[in-house]
Amino acid sequence: MVEHGPLANLVEAQRVLFGVHADSRVLQFANLGFDASVSEIFVTLGNGACLHLASPEDMAPGQPLLDVLRRRRITLVTLPASVLASLPPADLPDLTTVVSAGEACSSAVVERWSRHGLINAYGPTEGCVCATGTPLTAGDTRRDPSIGAPIRNVRVHIVDRHGEPVPVGVTGELVIGGAQLARGYLDQPAQTAASFVPDPFSGEAGARLYRTGDLARYRADGQIEFLGRRDHQIKLRGFRIEPGEIESRLLRQDGVREALAVVRNDQLVAYVVGDCIDVEAARQALREALPRYLVPDHLIALPAFPLNANGKVHRDLLPDPLTAARSAEHRPPSTATEHSIAEIWQEILTTERVGLDDSFIGLGGHSLLAIQTAGRIEKRLGVRVPLEVLFSGKNLESLARDLEDLQADDRRPGDPEALLDELEQLGDDELAGLLAGEGSPQ
């Protein structure tokens, strides 16, 4: 339950932080179910600027999104770090402010986007979208990017498990106080009491702190370094592991733009995305820099991370280590159908190489991109692909064989009964995207 007062404070604070003015042109990238949309809408309109709307297909990460930014002459956009990392470099002369939010920002993102006025923003919904932020420059690539300091009328503290402040350089939980706290959770008094606790630091009667569950530490310069979620901590083989330590080391390796460490099947697995990554060299660097229990059992390079509809990493869709190992040897397409599907995946998923063992999910596909992909395949091959097939994990070779069987059976694309069955499985956002997208049935 977020009141109007916190939102009014956010509008003024982000006006200053983002440099919003009457001539600003802001793209609404976040959907209405994501709290970032509150910032995009009210900070823009509340400061007399112009809010630009576009369809999900037009904002698909890759060339469609870049085309919208260029065509609409967008000056300010807020994007998750995963989306920023996946976008190729582009000439965007009007873009003066890029806000990285929703996920930890990497040094590779800083290097690529700092010339467009990159700002790293952090905050939970319970703190009205944004609690801290800071501009990042090319010089910040020498170390992990900071999430800055509190915005106006917001207070933050880093505390230990007893609620006591931790010294500089020591990891603790980030807690938030001040003007932007929500009342609590609707009809959930127990959860509200557990998450919103008395503030012993403010000296104000009734003041509260929100326990974010995020881990952080202070730098010597007073800036705050984000270290990941407390509930993403891993306990494996008797050791408590903070994935942020592994990810931070991986992001220092040549070519690595994104990194993620998780536990899969009782094994520690790290995934990386980047350009020309030497996996063995990265693995050796981890062995030299980290204790043995922090060195991943598997280190897997991906063309892109699978994303959900909000542009965040979809952890459940990360490939299984054994499946990824089987796909390590590239087998190029050979038939006309295989080449057609590979070309479509390359265009939509903005990846350079697609092999017979690659799957739509493994290459970073998500629900909105699946709609666009199915439309392209139907338009080029005359065969309708059910969305669940793209999400089944079938590799290119298997999918092409299925489509060739459909062509051989001369099945009519867009069969009404089959189409109705498929539409019933879609959510509202996916259905809206399908009806507005390329190759949509009439």
C-alpha positions as CSV (number, residue, x, y, z in Angstrom):
1,M,0.0,0.0,0.0
2,V,1.9,3.0,-1.3
3,E,0.5,6.4,-0.4
4,H,0.5,9.6,-2.6
5,G,3.1,11.3,-0.4
6,P,5.9,8.8,-1.3
7,L,5.0,9.1,-4.9
8,A,5.2,12.9,-4.8
9,N,8.6,12.6,-3.2
10,L,9.7,10.2,-6.0
11,V,8.6,12.6,-8.7
12,E,10.7,15.4,-7.4
13,A,13.7,13.2,-6.4
14,Q,13.9,11.6,-9.8
15,R,13.4,14.9,-11.6
16,V,16.7,16.0,-10.1
17,L,18.5,12.6,-10.4
18,F,17.4,11.9,-14.0
19,G,17.4,15.5,-15.2
20,V,13.7,15.4,-16.4
21,H,12.3,18.6,-17.9
22,A,9.5,19.8,-20.2
23,D,11.4,18.8,-23.4
24,S,12.2,15.3,-22.2
25,R,10.9,12.3,-24.2
26,V,10.5,9.2,-22.0
27,L,9.8,5.7,-23.2
28,Q,7.5,3.6,-21.1
29,F,9.2,0.3,-21.3
30,A,7.8,-1.4,-18.1
31,N,4.4,-3.0,-18.2
32,L,1.7,-1.8,-15.8
33,G,2.3,-4.8,-13.5
34,F,5.8,-3.7,-12.7
35,D,6.5,-0.8,-10.3
36,A,9.0,0.9,-12.7
37,S,5.9,1.9,-14.7
38,V,4.9,4.2,-11.8
39,S,8.2,6.0,-12.1
40,E,8.0,6.3,-15.9
41,I,4.4,7.6,-15.9
42,F,4.3,10.0,-13.0
43,V,7.9,11.4,-13.1
44,T,7.3,12.1,-16.8
45,L,3.9,13.6,-16.7
46,G,4.4,15.2,-13.3
47,N,7.3,17.3,-14.7
48,G,5.6,18.3,-18.0
49,A,7.5,15.9,-20.2
50,C,6.2,13.6,-23.0
51,L,5.6,9.9,-22.3
52,H,6.0,7.6,-25.4
53,L,4.1,4.3,-25.6
54,A,4.9,1.4,-27.9
55,S,3.8,-2.2,-28.5
56,P,5.6,-5.1,-26.8
57,E,6.8,-6.2,-30.2
58,D,8.3,-2.8,-30.9
59,M,10.2,-2.9,-27.6
60,A,11.6,-6.4,-28.0
61,P,15.2,-6.3,-26.8
62,G,17.4,-5.9,-29.8
63,Q,16.9,-4.0,-33.1
64,P,13.2,-3.3,-32.5
65,L,13.9,-1.5,-29.2
66,L,16.8,0.4,-30.8
67,D,14.6,1.5,-33.7
68,V,11.9,2.9,-31.3
69,L,14.6,4.8,-29.3
70,R,15.9,6.3,-32.5
71,R,12.6,6.9,-34.3
72,R,10.9,8.5,-31.3
73,R,14.1,10.5,-30.4
74,I,13.8,9.2,-26.8
75,T,15.9,11.2,-24.3
76,L,15.3,9.0,-21.2
77,V,14.8,5.3,-20.9
78,T,14.8,2.9,-17.9
79,L,15.8,-0.7,-18.7
80,P,16.8,-3.7,-16.7
81,A,20.6,-4.5,-16.8
82,S,19.9,-7.7,-18.7
83,V,18.3,-5.7,-21.6
84,L,21.1,-3.1,-21.6
85,A,23.7,-5.9,-21.8
86,S,21.9,-7.6,-24.7
87,L,21.5,-4.5,-26.9
88,P,24.2,-4.0,-29.5
89,P,26.0,-0.6,-29.6
90,A,24.0,1.9,-31.6
91,D,24.0,5.6,-32.7
92,L,21.4,7.2,-30.5
93,P,22.2,11.0,-30.6
94,D,19.0,12.1,-28.6
95,L,19.4,9.6,-25.7
96,T,20.9,11.6,-22.9
97,T,19.9,9.5,-19.9
98,V,19.8,5.7,-19.5
99,V,18.7,4.3,-16.2
100,S,19.7,0.8,-15.2
101,A,17.2,-0.6,-12.7
102,G,15.7,-3.9,-11.5
103,E,18.9,-5.9,-11.5
104,A,22.5,-5.6,-10.6
105,C,24.4,-3.4,-13.1
106,S,27.6,-4.8,-14.5
107,S,30.9,-3.1,-15.5
108,A,30.2,-4.2,-19.1
109,V,26.9,-2.2,-19.1
110,V,28.8,0.8,-17.7
111,E,31.4,0.6,-20.4
112,R,28.7,0.4,-23.1
113,W,26.2,2.9,-21.9
114,S,28.1,5.5,-19.8
115,R,28.4,7.9,-22.8
116,H,24.5,8.1,-22.7
117,G,24.5,9.4,-19.1
118,L,24.1,6.1,-17.4
119,I,22.4,6.1,-13.9
120,N,22.3,3.1,-11.7
121,A,19.1,3.1,-9.6
122,Y,18.0,0.8,-6.8
123,G,14.8,0.4,-4.9
124,P,12.0,-2.0,-3.9
125,T,8.2,-1.5,-4.4
126,E,7.9,-1.1,-0.6
127,G,10.1,2.0,-0.9
128,C,8.1,3.5,-3.8
129,V,10.3,2.2,-6.7
130,C,13.6,4.0,-6.0
131,A,15.7,4.5,-2.9
132,T,19.2,5.2,-4.1
133,G,20.9,6.1,-7.4
134,T,24.1,7.5,-8.9
135,P,25.5,8.4,-12.3
136,L,28.2,6.0,-13.5
137,T,31.1,6.9,-15.7
138,A,33.6,4.9,-17.8
139,G,36.0,5.0,-14.9
140,D,33.6,3.0,-12.8
141,T,34.5,-0.2,-14.9
142,R,37.5,-0.7,-12.7
143,R,35.3,-2.1,-9.9
144,D,31.7,-3.2,-9.4
145,P,29.2,-0.5,-10.1
146,S,27.7,1.3,-7.1
147,I,24.0,1.9,-6.4
148,G,25.0,5.3,-5.0
149,A,23.4,7.0,-2.1
150,P,19.9,7.7,-0.9
151,I,17.7,10.1,-2.9
152,R,16.0,13.1,-1.2
153,N,14.1,12.3,2.0
154,V,15.1,8.7,2.0
155,R,17.4,7.0,4.6
156,V,19.3,3.8,4.2
157,H,21.3,1.7,6.6
158,I,23.3,-1.5,6.3
159,V,22.8,-3.7,9.4
160,D,23.9,-7.1,10.7
161,R,21.4,-9.9,11.8
162,H,21.0,-8.1,15.1
163,G,20.0,-4.8,13.5
164,E,23.2,-3.1,14.4
165,P,25.2,-1.0,11.8
166,V,28.1,-2.8,10.1
167,P,31.5,-1.2,9.4
168,V,32.7,-0.1,6.0
169,G,33.4,-3.1,3.8
170,V,31.3,-5.6,5.8
171,T,28.3,-7.2,4.2
172,G,24.9,-6.7,5.8
173,E,21.2,-6.3,5.0
174,L,20.1,-3.0,3.4
175,V,17.2,-1.4,5.3
176,I,15.3,1.7,4.1
177,G,13.6,4.5,6.0
178,G,12.3,8.0,5.4
179,A,9.5,9.5,3.3
180,Q,8.9,6.8,0.7
181,L,7.9,3.8,2.8
182,A,4.6,2.0,2.0
183,R,2.0,1.5,4.7
184,G,2.5,-2.2,4.5
185,Y,0.9,-5.2,2.7
186,L,-2.9,-5.2,2.2
187,D,-4.7,-7.5,4.6
188,Q,-1.4,-9.1,5.6
189,P,-0.6,-7.8,9.1
190,A,1.9,-10.6,10.0
191,Q,4.0,-10.0,6.8
192,T,3.8,-6.2,7.4
193,A,5.1,-6.5,11.0
194,A,8.0,-8.8,9.8
195,S,9.1,-6.5,7.0
196,F,8.4,-3.0,8.4
197,V,10.2,-2.7,11.8
198,P,10.7,0.2,14.2
199,D,13.5,2.6,13.2
200,P,16.0,3.0,16.1
201,F,18.1,5.5,14.2
202,S,15.8,8.3,13.2
203,G,14.7,9.6,16.7
204,E,11.2,10.1,15.3
205,A,8.2,8.6,17.1
206,G,6.6,5.8,15.0
207,A,9.4,5.9,12.4
208,R,9.9,2.6,10.6
209,L,12.5,0.7,8.5
210,Y,11.8,-1.7,5.6
211,R,13.9,-4.8,5.6
212,T,14.7,-5.3,1.9
213,G,16.3,-8.7,2.1
214,D,19.1,-7.4,-0.1
215,L,22.8,-7.7,0.8
216,A,25.1,-4.7,0.5
217,R,28.2,-3.0,1.9
218,Y,29.6,0.5,2.2
219,R,32.7,1.5,0.3
220,A,35.3,3.8,1.7
221,D,33.9,6.7,-0.4
222,G,30.4,6.3,1.2
223,Q,28.9,4.7,-1.9
224,I,26.9,1.5,-1.5
225,E,27.7,-1.7,-3.3
226,F,24.8,-4.1,-4.0
227,L,25.7,-7.8,-3.4
228,G,22.5,-9.7,-4.3
229,R,19.5,-11.1,-2.5
230,R,19.7,-12.7,1.0
231,D,17.3,-15.4,-0.2
232,H,19.6,-16.1,-3.1
233,Q,22.3,-17.2,-0.7
234,I,23.3,-20.8,-1.4
235,K,24.1,-23.4,1.2
236,L,25.9,-26.3,-0.5
237,R,28.0,-29.1,1.0
238,G,28.0,-27.4,4.3
239,F,29.2,-24.0,3.0
240,R,27.1,-20.8,2.8
241,I,27.8,-19.2,-0.5
242,E,27.0,-15.7,-1.7
243,P,26.5,-15.8,-5.5
244,G,27.5,-12.2,-5.7
245,E,31.1,-13.0,-4.9
246,I,31.3,-15.5,-7.8
247,E,29.5,-13.2,-10.2
248,S,31.7,-10.2,-9.3
249,R,34.8,-12.2,-10.1
250,L,33.4,-13.4,-13.4
251,L,32.4,-9.9,-14.5
252,R,36.1,-9.0,-14.3
253,Q,37.0,-11.6,-17.0
254,D,37.6,-10.5,-20.6
255,G,34.5,-10.4,-22.6
256,V,32.0,-11.2,-19.8
257,R,29.0,-8.8,-19.8
258,E,26.7,-10.7,-17.4
259,A,27.1,-13.4,-14.9
260,L,24.8,-15.5,-12.7
261,A,25.6,-18.2,-10.1
262,V,22.9,-20.7,-9.0
263,V,22.5,-24.2,-7.6
264,R,21.2,-26.9,-10.1
265,N,20.9,-30.5,-9.1
266,D,23.1,-30.1,-6.1
267,Q,25.9,-28.5,-8.2
268,L,27.1,-25.0,-8.3
269,V,26.6,-23.6,-11.8
270,A,27.7,-20.2,-13.2
271,Y,26.3,-18.8,-16.4
272,V,28.0,-16.0,-18.4
273,V,27.0,-13.9,-21.4
274,G,29.5,-11.9,-23.4
275,D,31.8,-11.7,-26.5
276,C,34.4,-14.4,-27.2
277,I,34.6,-15.7,-23.7
278,D,37.4,-18.1,-22.9
279,V,35.6,-20.4,-20.5
280,E,38.7,-22.3,-19.4
281,A,40.6,-19.1,-18.7
282,A,37.6,-17.7,-16.7
283,R,37.4,-21.0,-14.7
284,Q,41.2,-20.9,-14.0
285,A,40.9,-17.3,-12.8
286,L,38.1,-18.3,-10.4
287,R,40.4,-21.1,-9.0
288,E,43.1,-18.7,-8.4
289,A,40.9,-16.0,-6.8
290,L,38.3,-17.9,-4.8
291,P,38.2,-20.6,-2.1
292,R,37.7,-24.1,-3.6
293,Y,34.1,-24.3,-2.4
294,L,33.2,-21.1,-4.4
295,V,34.5,-22.4,-7.7
296,P,31.5,-23.6,-9.9
297,D,31.2,-27.2,-10.9
298,H,30.0,-25.9,-14.3
299,L,30.7,-22.7,-16.2
300,I,28.4,-22.2,-19.1
301,A,28.6,-19.5,-21.8
302,L,25.2,-18.4,-23.3
303,P,24.4,-16.0,-26.1
304,A,21.9,-14.3,-23.8
305,F,20.0,-15.0,-20.6
306,P,16.3,-16.0,-20.8
307,L,14.2,-13.0,-19.8
308,N,10.7,-12.7,-18.4
309,A,8.1,-10.2,-19.6
310,N,9.6,-7.5,-17.4
311,G,13.1,-8.0,-18.9
312,K,14.6,-9.6,-15.9
313,V,16.5,-12.9,-15.9
314,H,14.2,-15.9,-15.8
315,R,16.2,-18.2,-13.6
316,D,13.9,-21.2,-14.1
317,L,14.6,-21.2,-17.8
318,L,18.4,-21.3,-17.5
319,P,19.7,-24.5,-19.4
320,D,20.6,-27.6,-17.4
321,P,24.4,-28.0,-17.3
322,L,24.2,-31.5,-18.9
323,T,22.0,-30.1,-21.8
324,A,24.4,-27.2,-22.3
325,A,27.4,-29.5,-22.4
326,R,25.7,-31.6,-25.1
327,S,25.1,-28.4,-27.1
328,A,28.7,-27.2,-26.8
329,E,29.8,-28.7,-30.2
330,H,28.2,-26.6,-32.8
331,R,26.3,-28.3,-35.6
332,P,25.2,-25.8,-38.3
333,P,21.8,-26.0,-40.0
334,S,21.7,-28.0,-43.2
335,T,18.1,-28.1,-44.6
336,A,16.1,-25.2,-45.9
337,T,13.7,-25.3,-43.0
338,E,16.6,-25.4,-40.5
339,H,18.2,-22.4,-42.1
340,S,14.9,-20.5,-42.1
341,I,14.3,-21.1,-38.4
342,A,17.9,-20.3,-37.6
343,E,17.7,-17.0,-39.5
344,I,14.5,-16.0,-37.6
345,W,16.1,-16.8,-34.3
346,Q,19.2,-14.8,-35.1
347,E,17.1,-11.8,-36.0
348,I,14.7,-11.9,-33.1
349,L,17.1,-13.1,-30.4
350,T,20.0,-11.0,-31.7
351,T,22.5,-13.8,-31.6
352,E,25.2,-14.5,-34.2
353,R,25.2,-18.3,-34.3
354,V,22.4,-20.8,-34.1
355,G,23.1,-24.5,-34.3
356,L,21.0,-27.7,-34.5
357,D,21.3,-28.3,-30.8
358,D,20.2,-24.8,-29.8
359,S,16.7,-24.2,-28.4
360,F,14.5,-21.0,-28.4
361,I,14.6,-20.9,-24.6
362,G,18.3,-21.7,-24.3
363,L,19.1,-18.7,-26.6
364,G,17.2,-16.3,-24.3
365,G,13.7,-16.4,-25.7
366,H,10.7,-15.4,-23.6
367,S,7.0,-15.1,-24.0
368,L,6.8,-11.8,-25.9
369,L,9.6,-12.9,-28.3
370,A,7.9,-16.2,-28.8
371,I,4.8,-14.4,-30.2
372,Q,7.0,-12.6,-32.6
373,T,8.9,-15.7,-33.5
374,A,5.8,-17.8,-34.2
375,G,4.5,-15.1,-36.5
376,R,7.7,-14.9,-38.5
377,I,7.8,-18.7,-38.9
378,E,4.2,-18.9,-40.0
379,K,4.8,-16.0,-42.5
380,R,7.9,-17.6,-44.0
381,L,7.1,-21.3,-43.9
382,G,3.3,-21.3,-43.9
383,V,3.1,-23.4,-40.7
384,R,1.6,-22.3,-37.4
385,V,3.9,-23.1,-34.4
386,P,2.0,-23.4,-31.1
387,L,3.8,-21.3,-28.5
388,E,4.1,-24.2,-26.1
389,V,6.4,-25.9,-28.7
390,L,8.8,-23.0,-28.5
391,F,8.8,-23.3,-24.7
392,S,9.2,-27.1,-24.7
393,G,13.0,-26.8,-25.0
394,K,13.0,-28.6,-28.4
395,N,16.2,-27.9,-30.3
396,L,16.3,-26.5,-33.8
397,E,16.8,-29.9,-35.5
398,S,13.7,-31.4,-33.7
399,L,11.6,-28.3,-34.4
400,A,12.5,-28.2,-38.1
401,R,11.6,-31.9,-38.4
402,D,8.2,-31.3,-36.8
403,L,7.5,-28.4,-39.1
404,E,8.5,-30.4,-42.2
405,D,6.0,-33.1,-41.1
406,L,3.3,-30.5,-40.8
407,Q,4.1,-29.2,-44.3
408,A,4.0,-32.7,-45.6
409,D,0.6,-33.3,-44.1
410,D,-0.6,-30.0,-45.8
411,R,-2.3,-28.8,-42.6
412,R,-4.0,-25.4,-43.0
413,P,-2.3,-22.7,-40.9
414,G,-4.6,-21.0,-38.4
415,D,-7.1,-23.8,-38.0
416,P,-10.0,-22.2,-35.9
417,E,-10.4,-25.0,-33.3
418,A,-6.6,-25.3,-32.8
419,L,-6.3,-21.5,-32.6
420,L,-9.0,-21.2,-30.0
421,D,-7.3,-24.0,-27.9
422,E,-4.0,-22.1,-28.0
423,L,-5.5,-18.7,-27.2
424,E,-7.1,-20.1,-24.1
425,Q,-3.6,-20.9,-22.8
426,L,-2.4,-17.3,-23.1
427,G,-2.3,-14.6,-20.4
428,D,-3.7,-11.1,-21.1
429,D,-0.3,-9.6,-21.9
430,E,0.6,-12.4,-24.3
431,L,-2.8,-12.3,-26.0
432,A,-2.6,-8.5,-26.5
433,G,0.9,-8.9,-27.9
434,L,-0.2,-11.7,-30.3
435,L,-3.1,-9.6,-31.6
436,A,-0.9,-6.6,-32.2
437,G,2.1,-8.6,-33.5
438,E,3.5,-9.7,-36.8
439,G,1.7,-12.6,-38.5
440,S,-1.3,-12.4,-36.1
441,P,-4.4,-14.3,-37.3
442,Q,-7.5,-12.3,-38.3
